[in-house]
Amino acid sequence: MPRHHMHNVIIIGGGLAGLSAAIYLGRSRRDTLLIHSGRSMAKWERDAQNYLGFPDGIDGNDLLARGFAQARCFNAEVVEDEVNALKHNREGWFEVASTAQLYLAQRVLLATGLTHLLPDIPGAKNCLGKSLFFCKDCDAYRVQGRSIVIIGTNNEATEYALSMLLFSSNVLICANGSPSRWDTAHAGWLGEYSVPVIQEHIGSILHDRGQLSAVVLESGESLGTSRVYDSRRCLSSRPGGASGCSIGQRRSDCRRP
Ligand SMILES: Cc1cc2nc3c(=O)[nH]c(=O)nc-3n(C[C@H](O)[C@H](O)[C@H](O)COP(=O)(O)OP(=O)(O)OC[C@H]3O[C@@H](n4cnc5c(N)ncnc54)[C@H](O)[C@@H]3O)c2cc1C
């Protein structure tokens, strides 16, 4: 078996979290390897306006490029690869494996992020990051005064709708064919603030180069809309699925059906 270089730390994930960790560990003079598969959610940020130090906004790809350059400044090694297995071996080292390579380290830091699940609606992908969003904290400010459809069925969807009323008086919830699952307190608040709820399936989203013009229901009715929020459903992308469990990590799944 070939001899492998032993790193102090391997970071899995080259998004904002992994890169920040690489900068700190590099500056702490730890022999650090960052492995990433090039799929950071930040690539979808066309114009992030909430990061300290960028009052004119910054494209997520630019931010990532700066992060990689900064991590390398402090001697963090960066490799683009997909990790598919992770285990603690008998010698006490972590073995981090991709299809072609085996990497070894004393410590592993998982920074693999979450993947937002897009609603399965024709047109949705084209609008992502332009007029369809997941996060009210990142994007509510930029949709002020627009007509807004929140897609969702749970308490979180109602909380999205209620908080969006601070930004627009034209907010409705579309359950997209699923039964609503919010509790009675949330149902009461929707009534109190007169937020309309539509149960019907969405047939498609009409847009021009990602800028939404309407949400078309299966009945053919068209909701004149300029922005859509999908209340978050996300999937963790730990390497090798549940491999975290094999190294003693406890897992909490944030998938929200
Ligand atoms: C459309 C859109 C717009 C957004 N706009 C904003 C905004 O304006 N402001 C804001 O604050 N946030 C915004 N966000 C959210 C922001 O992008 C995320 O919160 C942030 O990227 C999370 O960073 P992270 O490092 O945790 O994960 P990510 O950036 O997603 O990075 C995960 C990393 O792990 C890697 N990885 C995963 N599995 C493996 C594996 N098996 N092997 C190797 N590597 C692996 C990926 O390739 C990636 O490098 C937006 C998100 C989206 C989708």
PDBQT file of the ligand as one rigid body, heavy atoms in Angstrom, charges set to zero:
ROOT
HETATM    1  C1  LIG A 301     -30.170  31.004  -4.727  1.00  0.00    +0.000 C 
HETATM    2  C2  LIG A 301     -29.425  31.226  -3.434  1.00  0.00    +0.000 A 
HETATM    3  C3  LIG A 301     -29.148  32.527  -3.021  1.00  0.00    +0.000 A 
HETATM    4  C4  LIG A 301     -28.509  32.748  -1.809  1.00  0.00    +0.000 A 
HETATM    5  N1  LIG A 301     -28.268  34.036  -1.436  1.00  0.00    +0.000 NA
HETATM    6  C5  LIG A 301     -27.682  34.294  -0.251  1.00  0.00    +0.000 A 
HETATM    7  C6  LIG A 301     -27.438  35.631   0.172  1.00  0.00    +0.000 A 
HETATM    8  O1  LIG A 301     -27.740  36.587  -0.536  1.00  0.00    +0.000 OA
HETATM    9  N2  LIG A 301     -26.868  35.819   1.390  1.00  0.00    +0.000 N 
HETATM   10  C7  LIG A 301     -26.518  34.755   2.206  1.00  0.00    +0.000 A 
HETATM   11  O2  LIG A 301     -26.028  35.004   3.305  1.00  0.00    +0.000 OA
HETATM   12  N3  LIG A 301     -26.720  33.485   1.811  1.00  0.00    +0.000 NA
HETATM   13  C8  LIG A 301     -27.293  33.231   0.615  1.00  0.00    +0.000 A 
HETATM   14  N4  LIG A 301     -27.518  31.929   0.230  1.00  0.00    +0.000 N 
HETATM   15  C9  LIG A 301     -27.132  30.829   1.137  1.00  0.00    +0.000 C 
HETATM   16  C10 LIG A 301     -25.611  30.557   1.095  1.00  0.00    +0.000 C 
HETATM   17  O3  LIG A 301     -25.218  30.304  -0.237  1.00  0.00    +0.000 OA
HETATM   18  C11 LIG A 301     -25.324  29.361   1.981  1.00  0.00    +0.000 C 
HETATM   19  O4  LIG A 301     -25.800  29.627   3.287  1.00  0.00    +0.000 OA
HETATM   20  C12 LIG A 301     -23.810  29.074   2.063  1.00  0.00    +0.000 C 
HETATM   21  O5  LIG A 301     -23.275  28.826   0.784  1.00  0.00    +0.000 OA
HETATM   22  C13 LIG A 301     -23.586  27.877   2.982  1.00  0.00    +0.000 C 
HETATM   23  O6  LIG A 301     -22.197  27.669   3.097  1.00  0.00    +0.000 OA
HETATM   24  P1  LIG A 301     -21.621  26.248   3.504  1.00  0.00    +0.000 P 
HETATM   25  O7  LIG A 301     -20.141  26.387   3.471  1.00  0.00    +0.000 OA
HETATM   26  O8  LIG A 301     -22.296  25.761   4.737  1.00  0.00    +0.000 OA
HETATM   27  O9  LIG A 301     -22.132  25.252   2.353  1.00  0.00    +0.000 OA
HETATM   28  P2  LIG A 301     -21.866  25.323   0.790  1.00  0.00    +0.000 P 
HETATM   29  O10 LIG A 301     -21.421  26.700   0.391  1.00  0.00    +0.000 OA
HETATM   30  O11 LIG A 301     -23.051  24.756   0.095  1.00  0.00    +0.000 OA
HETATM   31  O12 LIG A 301     -20.609  24.368   0.589  1.00  0.00    +0.000 OA
HETATM   32  C14 LIG A 301     -20.678  22.966   0.728  1.00  0.00    +0.000 C 
HETATM   33  C15 LIG A 301     -19.379  22.417   0.174  1.00  0.00    +0.000 C 
HETATM   34  O13 LIG A 301     -19.303  21.026   0.471  1.00  0.00    +0.000 OA
HETATM   35  C16 LIG A 301     -18.886  20.354  -0.709  1.00  0.00    +0.000 C 
HETATM   36  N5  LIG A 301     -19.276  18.951  -0.595  1.00  0.00    +0.000 N 
HETATM   37  C17 LIG A 301     -20.491  18.429  -0.262  1.00  0.00    +0.000 A 
HETATM   38  N6  LIG A 301     -20.429  17.089  -0.250  1.00  0.00    +0.000 NA
HETATM   39  C18 LIG A 301     -19.136  16.784  -0.567  1.00  0.00    +0.000 A 
HETATM   40  C19 LIG A 301     -18.426  15.544  -0.746  1.00  0.00    +0.000 A 
HETATM   41  N7  LIG A 301     -19.031  14.356  -0.563  1.00  0.00    +0.000 N 
HETATM   42  N8  LIG A 301     -17.113  15.589  -1.088  1.00  0.00    +0.000 NA
HETATM   43  C20 LIG A 301     -16.463  16.766  -1.252  1.00  0.00    +0.000 A 
HETATM   44  N9  LIG A 301     -17.095  17.965  -1.113  1.00  0.00    +0.000 NA
HETATM   45  C21 LIG A 301     -18.404  17.950  -0.777  1.00  0.00    +0.000 A 
HETATM   46  C22 LIG A 301     -19.534  21.138  -1.837  1.00  0.00    +0.000 C 
HETATM   47  O14 LIG A 301     -18.928  20.866  -3.099  1.00  0.00    +0.000 OA
HETATM   48  C23 LIG A 301     -19.251  22.553  -1.341  1.00  0.00    +0.000 C 
HETATM   49  O15 LIG A 301     -17.914  22.914  -1.666  1.00  0.00    +0.000 OA
HETATM   50  C24 LIG A 301     -28.127  31.660  -0.991  1.00  0.00    +0.000 A 
HETATM   51  C25 LIG A 301     -28.359  30.341  -1.424  1.00  0.00    +0.000 A 
HETATM   52  C26 LIG A 301     -29.002  30.126  -2.627  1.00  0.00    +0.000 A 
HETATM   53  C27 LIG A 301     -29.261  28.707  -3.072  1.00  0.00    +0.000 C 
ENDROOT
TORSDOF 0
